[in-house]
Amino acid sequence: MASQENYEAIPIGMDLGMFEMTLDEETVKDRTELVQWQSKGLARKGFLPPGITISQHARMNFAALPEMKVSIWAKSEHEFLRPMKFGGKIFIRGRVVDKYVRRGRNYMVADYETVDEMGNILMRSRETGIYVA
């Protein structure tokens, strides 16, 4: 029952922290391969794949909730507002916005916002996962 107690203790509005990423050549190459972007030549011209940072969201959950062993992806929505720029820094912030139990499974919904060094919003995401401790 400790896992249920851990889940119930997660407050709506909980800050999942902030992650900083420099979009240097090595990071862009690795992330482009990770998302299997077919237009790799565009990255060399400064155009980056829109979903280059999405995999970081789950890592932020695990860092903020160390008792969570697994997060099974259930649903995600992403809004790409501006392109990410090669060589720049981006910052991802996340927070828990909802929790619910359905069919005996604990769900957690989190919002993420990605901004550039100037504070411009580049991307907004909402992700729902099944919380397993």
Backbone bond lengths (Angstrom), bond angles and torsions (degrees), N, CA, C in turn:
res aa  C-N    CA-C-N  psi(-1)  N-CA   C-N-CA  omega(-1)  CA-C   N-CA-C  phi
1 M - - - 1.442 - - 1.526 112.49 -
2 A 1.330 117.64 -10.92 1.464 119.76 -179.99 1.524 110.63 -58.91
3 S 1.340 117.65 -36.49 1.459 119.37 -178.93 1.527 111.27 -64.95
4 Q 1.327 118.05 -38.60 1.465 120.82 177.27 1.529 110.30 -66.10
5 E 1.317 116.43 -40.38 1.470 120.23 177.67 1.525 110.68 -63.52
6 N 1.327 116.99 -40.66 1.466 120.75 177.67 1.526 110.76 -61.91
7 Y 1.337 115.89 -44.02 1.466 120.64 179.64 1.528 110.56 -62.39
8 E 1.321 115.89 -47.12 1.467 120.01 -178.24 1.525 111.95 -64.46
9 A 1.318 117.92 -25.94 1.465 122.07 -179.09 1.533 113.26 -78.39
10 I 1.327 117.88 -12.35 1.464 120.43 -179.97 1.531 108.33 -72.51
11 P 1.325 117.82 118.25 1.460 118.95 -178.41 1.537 112.68 -82.76
12 I 1.324 116.22 142.93 1.460 120.04 170.47 1.531 105.68 -62.79
13 G 1.301 116.50 134.08 1.455 121.19 -177.12 1.519 113.14 95.48
14 M 1.339 116.79 -3.18 1.467 119.90 -179.53 1.525 110.52 -57.07
15 D 1.320 115.45 131.61 1.457 122.53 178.17 1.525 108.72 -76.76
16 L 1.318 116.81 125.11 1.462 121.82 177.79 1.523 111.84 -92.50
17 G 1.310 115.70 6.17 1.451 119.71 176.13 1.512 113.32 93.94
18 M 1.320 113.46 -174.38 1.449 121.63 -178.93 1.522 107.91 -130.51
19 F 1.317 115.37 138.73 1.453 121.21 178.23 1.520 108.15 -121.69
20 E 1.323 116.10 134.07 1.467 121.83 178.86 1.521 108.84 -109.81
21 M 1.320 116.08 136.80 1.464 121.05 179.39 1.525 109.19 -137.56
22 T 1.327 116.17 131.17 1.461 121.40 173.34 1.520 107.02 -95.05
23 L 1.294 116.56 127.57 1.461 121.61 -177.15 1.525 110.20 -87.93
24 D 1.344 114.34 63.49 1.459 120.76 178.87 1.528 109.53 -83.91
25 E 1.308 115.87 177.21 1.470 121.68 -173.73 1.533 112.20 -58.54
26 E 1.326 117.23 -46.06 1.466 120.88 -178.12 1.536 111.59 -65.91
27 T 1.331 116.92 -44.69 1.463 120.96 179.80 1.517 110.71 -62.35
28 V 1.326 116.42 -45.98 1.464 120.43 -179.71 1.524 110.63 -62.43
29 K 1.337 117.16 -42.56 1.472 120.53 178.99 1.529 110.38 -60.95
30 D 1.335 116.64 -48.54 1.466 120.59 -179.62 1.526 111.84 -61.93
31 R 1.323 116.58 -46.05 1.469 120.93 -177.42 1.523 112.01 -69.62
32 T 1.334 116.92 -34.88 1.463 120.78 177.70 1.524 110.02 -63.44
33 E 1.332 116.64 -41.10 1.465 120.62 176.94 1.526 110.77 -67.94
34 L 1.339 116.93 -39.32 1.459 121.31 -179.71 1.529 111.97 -60.06
35 V 1.336 117.00 -43.18 1.470 119.81 -178.97 1.526 112.09 -88.76
36 Q 1.320 116.25 3.04 1.464 123.44 176.76 1.529 111.92 54.83
37 W 1.334 115.10 46.29 1.461 120.64 -179.96 1.512 109.44 -71.69
38 Q 1.305 117.28 126.84 1.465 122.57 -175.05 1.531 112.89 -79.14
39 S 1.329 117.77 -22.46 1.467 121.64 -175.22 1.530 110.84 -99.17
40 K 1.324 116.44 56.86 1.469 120.94 -176.05 1.527 112.33 -60.30
41 G 1.310 117.42 -28.09 1.467 120.65 178.30 1.522 111.79 -62.94
42 L 1.328 117.42 -30.53 1.463 120.52 178.68 1.523 111.65 -66.65
43 A 1.341 116.97 -32.27 1.467 120.37 178.72 1.522 109.94 -63.31
44 R 1.318 117.26 -35.85 1.464 120.52 178.56 1.530 111.47 -67.43
45 K 1.343 116.41 -21.07 1.464 121.13 178.28 1.525 111.51 -93.92
46 G 1.333 116.88 2.17 1.462 120.18 177.27 1.512 115.37 101.66
47 F 1.338 117.84 -2.10 1.459 121.17 177.72 1.526 108.75 -92.59
48 L 1.306 116.50 124.13 1.457 120.11 -175.77 1.519 110.90 -107.74
49 P 1.347 117.01 150.24 1.461 119.53 179.02 1.521 110.37 -62.29
50 P 1.322 117.85 136.53 1.461 120.70 -176.58 1.526 114.13 -57.87
51 G 1.309 118.72 -36.27 1.458 121.50 -175.41 1.512 115.16 -92.00
52 I 1.310 117.08 21.93 1.465 121.98 -172.51 1.531 113.20 -60.78
53 T 1.325 118.88 -22.56 1.470 121.68 -174.79 1.525 113.93 -108.51
54 I 1.313 118.78 -5.01 1.467 121.62 -171.34 1.529 112.37 -59.15
55 S 1.311 118.49 -37.07 1.468 120.03 -177.99 1.529 112.07 -64.18
56 Q 1.313 117.19 -20.21 1.459 120.56 -179.77 1.528 112.15 -70.37
57 H 1.322 118.07 -23.67 1.463 121.44 -177.05 1.531 112.14 -59.59
58 A 1.306 117.73 -45.69 1.468 120.40 179.32 1.530 110.60 -64.04
59 R 1.323 117.08 -38.89 1.470 120.17 177.96 1.525 111.22 -61.33
60 M 1.329 116.61 -36.08 1.461 120.30 178.11 1.531 110.53 -66.23
61 N 1.343 116.71 -38.78 1.470 120.34 177.01 1.525 110.42 -60.67
62 F 1.319 116.77 -48.23 1.465 120.52 -177.82 1.528 111.59 -64.45
63 A 1.327 117.23 -36.25 1.462 120.34 179.18 1.532 111.18 -67.66
64 A 1.334 116.47 -38.94 1.472 120.67 -178.20 1.527 112.34 -79.46
65 L 1.332 116.51 -25.87 1.469 121.73 -176.48 1.526 109.38 -125.80
66 P 1.346 118.07 75.91 1.472 120.56 -173.77 1.524 114.48 -62.12
67 E 1.328 117.88 -21.65 1.466 119.72 178.64 1.535 112.05 -77.25
68 M 1.329 117.17 -13.63 1.464 121.21 179.09 1.527 108.60 -75.83
69 K 1.307 116.40 121.66 1.469 121.01 -178.55 1.521 112.04 -93.04
70 V 1.341 115.99 -33.62 1.459 121.66 -175.84 1.516 108.23 -142.92
71 S 1.314 116.45 143.83 1.454 122.00 169.74 1.511 106.02 -130.31
72 I 1.300 116.52 109.28 1.465 121.20 -177.91 1.521 107.92 -88.16
73 W 1.323 116.49 119.74 1.450 121.53 -178.05 1.526 109.26 -61.98
74 A 1.325 115.96 132.06 1.455 121.35 178.98 1.526 111.68 -117.67
75 K 1.337 116.64 -38.29 1.457 119.49 -175.42 1.527 108.69 -165.77
76 S 1.330 116.61 149.11 1.460 119.62 173.33 1.521 110.05 -150.86
77 E 1.321 113.95 149.70 1.461 122.14 176.14 1.517 106.49 -133.28
78 H 1.329 116.43 136.76 1.458 120.49 -178.65 1.523 109.22 -133.73
79 E 1.302 115.11 138.52 1.456 121.95 177.64 1.528 106.62 -122.04
80 F 1.328 116.08 114.49 1.459 121.76 -178.57 1.528 107.74 -96.85
81 L 1.329 116.72 113.08 1.455 121.41 -172.65 1.522 114.25 -99.49
82 R 1.327 116.96 -36.99 1.469 122.71 -179.96 1.518 108.16 -144.16
83 P 1.315 117.42 153.21 1.471 119.23 177.76 1.524 111.55 -72.46
84 M 1.308 115.18 148.94 1.466 120.91 172.96 1.518 107.34 -83.90
85 K 1.329 116.62 143.16 1.458 120.93 -173.98 1.521 111.34 -105.14
86 F 1.312 114.56 131.70 1.456 121.63 177.01 1.525 109.06 -58.15
87 G 1.339 116.22 133.27 1.451 121.96 178.27 1.518 114.31 89.60
88 G 1.328 117.33 -11.70 1.458 120.31 -178.95 1.519 112.15 -88.36
89 K 1.312 114.96 175.36 1.460 121.19 174.51 1.512 108.42 -108.97
90 I 1.326 114.81 144.90 1.455 120.17 174.59 1.525 108.46 -126.49
91 F 1.302 115.04 157.77 1.458 122.03 -179.58 1.522 107.90 -131.51
92 I 1.324 116.31 130.40 1.462 121.80 179.17 1.526 107.30 -112.89
93 R 1.310 116.15 128.81 1.464 121.30 175.49 1.519 107.46 -120.21
94 G 1.339 115.43 142.11 1.460 119.75 -179.48 1.511 111.63 -133.97
95 R 1.348 115.00 155.30 1.467 120.51 174.90 1.515 109.36 -154.99
96 V 1.328 114.86 150.87 1.458 122.17 177.61 1.526 107.62 -77.09
97 V 1.336 117.17 128.61 1.463 120.24 -178.56 1.527 113.31 -115.56
98 D 1.341 117.29 -14.34 1.460 119.24 179.41 1.523 109.17 -165.10
99 K 1.321 114.88 156.46 1.469 122.98 172.97 1.517 106.50 -144.58
100 Y 1.315 115.59 146.51 1.464 119.32 175.50 1.520 109.17 -160.32
101 V 1.321 115.37 160.17 1.461 121.73 177.70 1.524 107.03 -112.76
102 R 1.323 116.13 129.06 1.460 121.38 177.66 1.527 107.93 -138.27
103 R 1.318 115.27 128.95 1.473 121.93 -179.16 1.522 111.61 51.87
104 G 1.338 115.91 38.93 1.455 121.09 176.91 1.521 115.54 76.99
105 R 1.330 116.91 7.99 1.468 120.44 -179.90 1.530 109.81 -111.71
106 N 1.321 114.86 141.20 1.467 121.86 179.63 1.531 109.79 -88.96
107 Y 1.325 116.20 118.74 1.461 121.59 178.54 1.520 110.18 -105.96
108 M 1.319 115.57 144.49 1.457 121.45 175.30 1.527 107.81 -130.15
109 V 1.336 115.98 132.74 1.460 122.30 179.82 1.525 107.78 -112.03
110 A 1.324 116.26 131.29 1.458 121.15 -179.36 1.523 110.18 -130.71
111 D 1.328 115.13 142.63 1.461 121.93 173.41 1.511 108.94 -103.59
112 Y 1.339 116.12 142.11 1.456 122.80 177.76 1.525 107.93 -129.50
113 E 1.313 115.14 141.63 1.460 120.69 177.02 1.518 107.65 -129.58
114 T 1.320 115.75 128.95 1.455 122.03 178.97 1.525 108.24 -108.89
115 V 1.328 115.47 126.40 1.469 120.96 179.96 1.519 109.62 -126.02
116 D 1.336 115.18 159.38 1.465 119.61 175.71 1.524 109.75 -93.60
117 E 1.325 115.78 -174.48 1.471 121.08 -177.18 1.524 113.29 -62.92
118 M 1.321 116.94 -23.34 1.466 121.40 -179.90 1.531 111.76 -89.50
119 G 1.334 116.72 -3.56 1.462 120.51 -178.44 1.511 113.80 88.93
120 N 1.337 117.56 4.45 1.462 121.12 177.58 1.528 109.70 -69.89
121 I 1.309 116.89 132.88 1.465 120.79 178.81 1.528 108.26 -76.43
122 L 1.327 115.02 122.65 1.460 121.40 -179.08 1.524 111.71 -98.09
123 M 1.332 115.53 -36.01 1.452 120.12 -173.75 1.515 110.05 -155.30
124 R 1.320 116.14 143.06 1.462 122.56 171.55 1.524 107.43 -123.52
125 S 1.319 114.73 140.45 1.469 119.75 -179.83 1.517 109.45 -136.92
126 R 1.318 115.59 148.17 1.460 122.76 169.80 1.520 105.86 -129.56
127 E 1.327 115.39 123.78 1.461 119.99 -177.03 1.523 110.23 -127.33
128 T 1.305 114.50 138.21 1.469 121.83 178.43 1.516 108.00 -117.05
129 G 1.319 115.02 131.21 1.456 120.59 178.76 1.514 111.16 -137.73
130 I 1.311 115.54 156.13 1.466 121.09 174.37 1.520 107.07 -86.52
131 Y 1.323 115.24 122.78 1.454 122.69 -177.56 1.521 109.17 -85.15
132 V 1.333 116.31 122.65 1.466 121.31 177.56 1.517 107.92 -128.33
133 A 1.331 116.01 119.77 1.475 120.24 178.88 1.512 110.07 -107.37
